[in-house]
């Protein structure tokens, strides 16, 4: 193997290692991003679907009044 072909092979391997490292780092970043987004999606989905229950429980526990759009009286009745 000549010196030139060894240098070309070394450059190719170096480029492959760089691409592989970028792919691994990018995959890790995307994984964290999607995990965070999935957590937020599930949290907001839970809050949205259980809003009335959560408001009732908070009203009972903390004696808070409901916002006027949830109850005609505007209080925890």
N, CA, C and O atoms as CSV, one atom per row, in Angstrom:
chain,resi,resn,atom,element,x,y,z
A,1,UNK,N,N,0.860,-1.175,0.000
A,1,UNK,CA,C,0.000,0.000,0.000
A,1,UNK,C,C,0.902,1.232,0.000
A,1,UNK,O,O,1.838,1.338,0.792
A,2,UNK,N,N,0.599,2.150,-0.900
A,2,UNK,CA,C,1.432,3.341,-1.003
A,2,UNK,C,C,1.060,4.348,0.085
A,2,UNK,O,O,0.027,4.226,0.744
A,3,UNK,N,N,1.905,5.319,0.249
A,3,UNK,CA,C,1.677,6.361,1.249
A,3,UNK,C,C,0.435,7.168,0.920
A,3,UNK,O,O,-0.318,7.545,1.818
A,4,UNK,N,N,0.209,7.444,-0.392
A,4,UNK,CA,C,-0.957,8.211,-0.818
A,4,UNK,C,C,-2.261,7.454,-0.537
A,4,UNK,O,O,-3.226,8.036,-0.041
A,5,UNK,N,N,-2.281,6.170,-0.852
A,5,UNK,CA,C,-3.508,5.406,-0.603
A,5,UNK,C,C,-3.754,5.230,0.891
A,5,UNK,O,O,-4.905,5.183,1.324
A,6,UNK,N,N,-2.709,5.135,1.668
A,6,UNK,CA,C,-2.880,5.044,3.123
A,6,UNK,C,C,-3.424,6.351,3.676
A,6,UNK,O,O,-4.256,6.341,4.583
A,7,UNK,N,N,-2.967,7.467,3.145
A,7,UNK,CA,C,-3.458,8.783,3.582
A,7,UNK,C,C,-4.925,8.961,3.187
A,7,UNK,O,O,-5.718,9.485,3.969
A,8,UNK,N,N,-5.291,8.522,1.967
A,8,UNK,CA,C,-6.691,8.620,1.520
A,8,UNK,C,C,-7.599,7.761,2.391
A,8,UNK,O,O,-8.690,8.184,2.772
A,9,UNK,N,N,-7.142,6.559,2.700
A,9,UNK,CA,C,-7.923,5.665,3.560
A,9,UNK,C,C,-8.086,6.266,4.949
A,9,UNK,O,O,-9.163,6.180,5.540
A,10,UNK,N,N,-7.037,6.867,5.469
A,10,UNK,CA,C,-7.098,7.499,6.780
A,10,UNK,C,C,-8.101,8.649,6.787
A,10,UNK,O,O,-8.851,8.810,7.749
A,11,UNK,N,N,-8.119,9.457,5.711
A,11,UNK,CA,C,-9.061,10.569,5.600
A,11,UNK,C,C,-10.498,10.052,5.532
A,11,UNK,O,O,-11.396,10.619,6.155
A,12,UNK,N,N,-10.711,8.971,4.771
A,12,UNK,CA,C,-12.060,8.400,4.655
A,12,UNK,C,C,-12.543,7.884,6.009
A,12,UNK,O,O,-13.686,8.113,6.403
A,13,UNK,N,N,-11.654,7.187,6.711
A,13,UNK,CA,C,-12.032,6.666,8.027
A,13,UNK,C,C,-12.310,7.797,9.003
A,13,UNK,O,O,-13.225,7.707,9.823
A,14,UNK,N,N,-11.529,8.851,8.916
A,14,UNK,CA,C,-11.746,10.007,9.779
A,14,UNK,C,C,-13.109,10.639,9.488
A,14,UNK,O,O,-13.843,10.986,10.413
A,15,UNK,N,N,-13.445,10.789,8.207
A,15,UNK,CA,C,-14.738,11.360,7.818
A,15,UNK,C,C,-15.879,10.475,8.295
A,15,UNK,O,O,-16.898,10.972,8.773
A,16,UNK,N,N,-15.709,9.170,8.166
A,16,UNK,CA,C,-16.744,8.236,8.620
A,16,UNK,C,C,-16.935,8.354,10.135
A,16,UNK,O,O,-18.068,8.349,10.616
A,17,UNK,N,N,-15.853,8.458,10.876
A,17,UNK,CA,C,-15.946,8.601,12.332
A,17,UNK,C,C,-16.647,9.897,12.724
A,17,UNK,O,O,-17.425,9.924,13.677
A,18,UNK,N,N,-16.368,10.972,11.986
A,18,UNK,CA,C,-17.017,12.261,12.273
A,18,UNK,C,C,-18.516,12.156,12.019
A,18,UNK,O,O,-19.314,12.599,12.845
A,19,UNK,N,N,-18.907,11.577,10.890
A,19,UNK,CA,C,-20.331,11.420,10.563
A,19,UNK,C,C,-21.023,10.546,11.601
A,19,UNK,O,O,-22.136,10.846,12.033
A,20,UNK,N,N,-20.364,9.474,11.996
A,20,UNK,CA,C,-20.940,8.583,13.002
A,20,UNK,C,C,-21.132,9.313,14.328
A,20,UNK,O,O,-22.166,9.158,14.977
A,21,UNK,N,N,-20.160,10.094,14.727
A,21,UNK,CA,C,-20.268,10.832,15.987
A,21,UNK,C,C,-21.377,11.874,15.929
A,21,UNK,O,O,-22.125,12.049,16.891
A,22,UNK,N,N,-21.482,12.571,14.787
A,22,UNK,CA,C,-22.570,13.546,14.629
A,22,UNK,C,C,-23.929,12.863,14.674
A,22,UNK,O,O,-24.869,13.385,15.272
A,23,UNK,N,N,-24.033,11.714,14.051
A,23,UNK,CA,C,-25.288,10.964,14.057
A,23,UNK,C,C,-25.664,10.550,15.477
A,23,UNK,O,O,-26.821,10.683,15.876
A,24,UNK,N,N,-24.694,10.050,16.240
A,24,UNK,CA,C,-24.965,9.619,17.612
A,24,UNK,C,C,-25.378,10.792,18.487
A,24,UNK,O,O,-26.321,10.691,19.271
A,25,UNK,N,N,-24.659,11.919,18.347
A,25,UNK,CA,C,-25.019,13.096,19.144
A,25,UNK,C,C,-26.387,13.629,18.747
A,25,UNK,O,O,-27.187,13.999,19.606
A,26,UNK,N,N,-26.655,13.668,17.446
A,26,UNK,CA,C,-27.957,14.133,16.967
A,26,UNK,C,C,-29.081,13.218,17.422
A,26,UNK,O,O,-30.161,13.691,17.776
A,27,UNK,N,N,-28.840,11.916,17.416
A,27,UNK,CA,C,-29.848,10.960,17.871
A,27,UNK,C,C,-30.157,11.164,19.351
A,27,UNK,O,O,-31.314,11.104,19.769
A,28,UNK,N,N,-29.119,11.402,20.128
A,28,UNK,CA,C,-29.316,11.644,21.562
A,28,UNK,C,C,-30.118,12.911,21.790
A,28,UNK,O,O,-31.027,12.939,22.619
A,29,UNK,N,N,-29.777,13.964,21.050
A,29,UNK,CA,C,-30.507,15.220,21.192
A,29,UNK,C,C,-31.970,15.060,20.794
A,29,UNK,O,O,-32.859,15.556,21.486
A,30,UNK,N,N,-32.226,14.367,19.679
A,30,UNK,CA,C,-33.609,14.148,19.249
A,30,UNK,C,C,-34.377,13.304,20.249
A,30,UNK,O,O,-35.553,13.560,20.506
A,31,UNK,N,N,-33.730,12.316,20.807
A,31,UNK,CA,C,-34.369,11.460,21.799
A,31,UNK,C,C,-34.794,12.274,23.017
A,31,UNK,O,O,-35.915,12.133,23.505
A,32,UNK,N,N,-33.904,13.117,23.498
A,32,UNK,CA,C,-34.239,13.970,24.650
A,32,UNK,C,C,-35.364,14.927,24.301
A,32,UNK,O,O,-36.272,15.137,25.104
A,33,UNK,N,N,-35.311,15.518,23.093
A,33,UNK,CA,C,-36.334,16.457,22.653
A,33,UNK,C,C,-37.702,15.792,22.592
A,33,UNK,O,O,-38.682,16.330,23.109
A,34,UNK,N,N,-37.772,14.608,21.954
A,34,UNK,CA,C,-39.051,13.918,21.832
A,34,UNK,C,C,-39.547,13.391,23.167
A,34,UNK,O,O,-40.756,13.363,23.400
A,35,UNK,N,N,-38.655,12.975,24.046
A,35,UNK,CA,C,-39.070,12.539,25.381
A,35,UNK,C,C,-39.691,13.700,26.145
A,35,UNK,O,O,-40.722,13.539,26.799
A,36,UNK,N,N,-39.061,14.869,26.063
A,36,UNK,CA,C,-39.575,16.064,26.734
A,36,UNK,C,C,-40.926,16.461,26.151
A,36,UNK,O,O,-41.859,16.775,26.890
A,37,UNK,N,N,-41.028,16.445,24.817
A,37,UNK,CA,C,-42.297,16.808,24.181
A,37,UNK,C,C,-43.398,15.816,24.517
A,37,UNK,O,O,-44.546,16.214,24.715
A,38,UNK,N,N,-43.069,14.530,24.584
A,38,UNK,CA,C,-44.057,13.523,24.951
A,38,UNK,C,C,-44.533,13.730,26.386
A,38,UNK,O,O,-45.720,13.577,26.677
A,39,UNK,N,N,-43.618,14.073,27.273
A,39,UNK,CA,C,-43.982,14.355,28.661
A,39,UNK,C,C,-44.939,15.535,28.724
A,39,UNK,O,O,-45.962,15.471,29.404
A,40,UNK,N,N,-44.612,16.612,28.018
A,40,UNK,CA,C,-45.497,17.781,28.013
A,40,UNK,C,C,-46.853,17.464,27.395
A,40,UNK,O,O,-47.887,17.899,27.901
A,41,UNK,N,N,-46.848,16.703,26.299
A,41,UNK,CA,C,-48.111,16.330,25.649
A,41,UNK,C,C,-48.986,15.540,26.611
A,41,UNK,O,O,-50.182,15.807,26.724
A,42,UNK,N,N,-48.397,14.570,27.303
A,42,UNK,CA,C,-49.172,13.762,28.244
A,42,UNK,C,C,-49.661,14.586,29.423
A,42,UNK,O,O,-50.781,14.391,29.895
A,43,UNK,N,N,-48.834,15.503,29.902
A,43,UNK,CA,C,-49.237,16.359,31.020
A,43,UNK,C,C,-50.419,17.233,30.634
A,43,UNK,O,O,-51.412,17.294,31.359
A,44,UNK,N,N,-50.315,17.916,29.482
A,44,UNK,CA,C,-51.411,18.786,29.059
A,44,UNK,C,C,-52.661,17.994,28.690
A,44,UNK,O,O,-53.779,18.467,28.899
A,45,UNK,N,N,-52.483,16.809,28.152
A,45,UNK,CA,C,-53.626,15.964,27.845
A,45,UNK,C,C,-54.355,15.573,29.127
A,45,UNK,O,O,-55.584,15.611,29.190
A,46,UNK,N,N,-53.589,15.200,30.144
A,46,UNK,CA,C,-54.184,14.844,31.434
A,46,UNK,C,C,-54.904,16.039,32.038
A,46,UNK,O,O,-56.037,15.922,32.504
A,47,UNK,N,N,-54.241,17.184,32.027
A,47,UNK,CA,C,-54.861,18.381,32.618
A,47,UNK,C,C,-56.122,18.773,31.866
A,47,UNK,O,O,-57.118,19.155,32.481
A,48,UNK,N,N,-56.089,18.682,30.538
A,48,UNK,CA,C,-57.254,19.077,29.737
A,48,UNK,C,C,-58.427,18.134,29.966
A,48,UNK,O,O,-59.561,18.582,30.132
A,49,UNK,N,N,-58.161,16.828,29.975
A,49,UNK,CA,C,-59.263,15.872,30.114
A,49,UNK,C,C,-59.797,15.814,31.539
A,49,UNK,O,O,-60.941,15.408,31.744
A,50,UNK,N,N,-59.008,16.204,32.515
A,50,UNK,CA,C,-59.441,16.130,33.914
A,50,UNK,C,C,-59.582,17.505,34.550
A,50,UNK,O,O,-59.505,17.639,35.771
A,51,UNK,N,N,-59.787,18.526,33.726
A,51,UNK,CA,C,-59.832,19.897,34.222
A,51,UNK,C,C,-60.915,20.101,35.272
A,51,UNK,O,O,-60.650,20.673,36.330
A,52,UNK,N,N,-62.106,19.651,35.000
A,52,UNK,CA,C,-63.228,19.857,35.925
A,52,UNK,C,C,-62.969,19.142,37.252
A,52,UNK,O,O,-63.235,19.693,38.320
A,53,UNK,N,N,-62.448,17.912,37.180
A,53,UNK,CA,C,-62.129,17.150,38.396
A,53,UNK,C,C,-61.043,17.860,39.188
A,53,UNK,O,O,-61.151,18.001,40.407
A,54,UNK,N,N,-59.997,18.309,38.502
A,54,UNK,CA,C,-58.902,19.005,39.182
A,54,UNK,C,C,-59.381,20.297,39.836
A,54,UNK,O,O,-58.954,20.630,40.942
A,55,UNK,N,N,-60.257,21.020,39.165
A,55,UNK,CA,C,-60.790,22.259,39.753
A,55,UNK,C,C,-61.639,21.953,40.982
A,55,UNK,O,O,-61.568,22.674,41.978
A,56,UNK,N,N,-62.435,20.898,40.923
A,56,UNK,CA,C,-63.264,20.528,42.070
A,56,UNK,C,C,-62.404,20.117,43.250
A,56,UNK,O,O,-62.658,20.535,44.380
A,57,UNK,N,N,-61.386,19.301,42.999
A,57,UNK,CA,C,-60.493,18.860,44.071
A,57,UNK,C,C,-59.749,20.048,44.664
A,57,UNK,O,O,-59.634,20.155,45.885
A,58,UNK,N,N,-59.246,20.938,43.824
A,58,UNK,CA,C,-58.531,22.103,44.349
A,58,UNK,C,C,-59.472,23.000,45.132
A,58,UNK,O,O,-59.070,23.610,46.122
A,59,UNK,N,N,-60.697,23.081,44.704
A,59,UNK,CA,C,-61.689,23.887,45.415
A,59,UNK,C,C,-61.955,23.302,46.802
A,59,UNK,O,O,-62.056,24.032,47.788
A,60,UNK,N,N,-62.065,21.988,46.859
A,60,UNK,CA,C,-62.300,21.326,48.142
A,60,UNK,C,C,-61.079,21.455,49.053
A,60,UNK,O,O,-61.206,21.807,50.226
A,61,UNK,N,N,-59.898,21.166,48.505
A,61,UNK,CA,C,-58.685,21.170,49.323
A,61,UNK,C,C,-58.259,22.556,49.764
A,61,UNK,O,O,-57.813,22.729,50.898
A,62,UNK,N,N,-58.382,23.522,48.917
A,62,UNK,CA,C,-57.851,24.851,49.215
A,62,UNK,C,C,-58.929,25.905,49.368
A,62,UNK,O,O,-58.623,27.087,49.525
A,63,UNK,N,N,-60.177,25.497,49.324
A,63,UNK,CA,C,-61.306,26.427,49.415
A,63,UNK,C,C,-61.178,27.563,48.410
A,63,UNK,O,O,-61.403,28.731,48.726
A,64,UNK,N,N,-60.816,27.190,47.210
A,64,UNK,CA,C,-60.708,28.178,46.142
A,64,UNK,C,C,-62.037,28.270,45.413
A,64,UNK,O,O,-62.774,27.288,45.330
A,65,UNK,N,N,-62.333,29.411,44.902
A,65,UNK,CA,C,-63.559,29.532,44.106
A,65,UNK,C,C,-63.250,29.204,42.651
A,65,UNK,O,O,-62.153,29.479,42.166
A,66,UNK,N,N,-64.214,28.618,41.962
A,66,UNK,CA,C,-64.050,28.290,40.553
A,66,UNK,C,C,-64.114,29.574,39.739
A,66,UNK,O,O,-64.751,30.543,40.151
A,67,UNK,N,N,-63.467,29.583,38.606
A,67,UNK,CA,C,-63.618,30.734,37.711
A,67,UNK,C,C,-65.078,30.865,37.287
A,67,UNK,O,O,-65.779,29.856,37.204
A,68,UNK,N,N,-65.542,32.051,37.022
A,68,UNK,CA,C,-66.977,32.277,36.716
A,68,UNK,C,C,-67.498,31.456,35.540
A,68,UNK,O,O,-68.693,31.164,35.494
A,69,UNK,N,N,-66.649,31.075,34.592
A,69,UNK,CA,C,-67.149,30.341,33.426
A,69,UNK,C,C,-67.447,28.873,33.754
A,69,UNK,O,O,-68.028,28.174,32.924
A,70,UNK,N,N,-67.065,28.389,34.941
A,70,UNK,CA,C,-67.347,26.995,35.288
A,70,UNK,C,C,-68.609,26.859,36.120
A,70,UNK,O,O,-69.244,25.805,36.113
A,71,UNK,N,N,-68.965,27.868,36.807
A,71,UNK,CA,C,-70.114,27.777,37.687
A,71,UNK,C,C,-70.899,29.081,37.608
A,71,UNK,O,O,-70.307,30.160,37.609
A,72,UNK,N,N,-72.240,28.991,37.538
A,72,UNK,CA,C,-73.032,30.216,37.465
A,72,UNK,C,C,-72.841,31.101,38.700
A,72,UNK,O,O,-72.883,32.328,38.604
A,73,UNK,N,N,-72.633,30.479,39.844
A,73,UNK,CA,C,-72.467,31.269,41.063
A,73,UNK,C,C,-71.040,31.806,41.198
A,73,UNK,O,O,-70.812,32.781,41.914
A,74,UNK,N,N,-70.106,31.194,40.532
A,74,UNK,CA,C,-68.715,31.618,40.619
A,74,UNK,C,C,-68.039,31.164,41.899
A,74,UNK,O,O,-67.019,31.727,42.296
A,75,UNK,N,N,-68.603,30.141,42.555
A,75,UNK,CA,C,-67.998,29.638,43.780
A,75,UNK,C,C,-68.074,28.119,43.806
A,75,UNK,O,O,-68.652,27.506,42.909
A,76,UNK,N,N,-67.496,27.520,44.824
A,76,UNK,CA,C,-67.487,26.052,44.957
A,76,UNK,C,C,-68.764,25.593,45.633
A,76,UNK,O,O,-68.808,25.442,46.854
A,77,UNK,N,N,-69.794,25.372,44.848
A,77,UNK,CA,C,-71.058,24.880,45.419
A,77,UNK,C,C,-71.311,23.479,44.966
A,77,UNK,O,O,-72.323,22.884,45.335
